[in-house]
Amino acid sequence: MLEDAAYETDVALGEGVTCFHDAFEPGTVTGSQDGRPVAPLMGDFTDYDGGFTYMDLGPASFFLAYPDHAVMYLFVPREAQRTDMEIVWLVNGDAREGEDYDLARLTWMWDVTSIADKRIIDHNQRGVNSRYYEPGPYLPMEYQAQNFVEWYLDQLRDPQGA
């Protein structure tokens, strides 16, 4: 993983971008339950390269690219206590469901992960909504959230961003 990957705010867009390529454990070639291929290779790939590429754009848009498929997920705030999550899986444009890939195998990892994440988020929100909740400082691992909140508050103070 790139050690210097960080949330860099683009002044014009007000968005942060993180991008890195990381390696899989030996024996894993893609992001699937068993680490084995789930779809035909995409793009210019002629073989599995032993890793995956991750990118986020801002605090709510994420993209994972494997040699045989990609996953995009977007969090869409709807109101103070409600956010929708949209997930899109991509495969080679010529691939046909049921013939070249099995939809359940393709979607397994992020389906399971999203369900687990929702449970954690719901529990956290109940705690935040509690009359006993007191905000504390951000942890070092929460630097992206902290940077986004600081940027957002700056925008509220000066809508022109000047």
VENPE-V7342 format. One record per residue. RES is the residue in three letters. SS is DSSP state (h for helix, s for strand, l for the rest). Layout:
res;ss
RES;SS
RES;SS
This chain:
res;ss
MET;l
LEU;l
GLU;l
ASP;l
ALA;l
ALA;l
TYR;l
GLU;s
THR;s
ASP;s
VAL;l
ALA;l
LEU;l
GLY;l
GLU;s
GLY;s
VAL;s
THR;s
CYS;s
PHE;s
HIS;s
ASP;s
ALA;s
PHE;l
GLU;l
PRO;l
GLY;l
THR;l
VAL;l
THR;l
GLY;l
SER;l
GLN;l
ASP;l
GLY;l
ARG;l
PRO;l
VAL;l
ALA;l
PRO;l
LEU;l
MET;l
GLY;l
ASP;l
PHE;l
THR;l
ASP;l
TYR;l
ASP;l
GLY;l
GLY;s
PHE;s
THR;s
TYR;s
MET;s
ASP;s
LEU;s
GLY;l
PRO;l
ALA;l
SER;s
PHE;s
PHE;s
LEU;s
ALA;s
TYR;l
PRO;l
ASP;l
HIS;l
ALA;s
VAL;s
MET;s
TYR;s
LEU;s
PHE;s
VAL;s
PRO;s
ARG;s
GLU;s
ALA;l
GLN;l
ARG;s
THR;s
ASP;s
MET;s
GLU;s
ILE;s
VAL;s
TRP;s
LEU;s
VAL;l
ASN;l
GLY;l
ASP;l
ALA;l
ARG;l
GLU;s
GLY;l
GLU;l
ASP;l
TYR;s
ASP;l
LEU;h
ALA;h
ARG;h
LEU;h
THR;h
TRP;h
MET;h
TRP;h
ASP;h
VAL;h
THR;h
SER;h
ILE;h
ALA;h
ASP;h
LYS;h
ARG;h
ILE;h
ILE;h
ASP;h
HIS;h
ASN;h
GLN;h
ARG;h
GLY;h
VAL;h
ASN;h
SER;l
ARG;l
TYR;l
TYR;l
GLU;l
PRO;l
GLY;l
PRO;l
TYR;l
LEU;l
PRO;h
MET;h
GLU;h
TYR;h
GLN;h
ALA;h
GLN;h
ASN;h
PHE;h
VAL;h
GLU;h
TRP;h
TYR;h
LEU;h
ASP;h
GLN;h
LEU;h
ARG;h
ASP;l
PRO;l
GLN;l
GLY;l
ALA;l
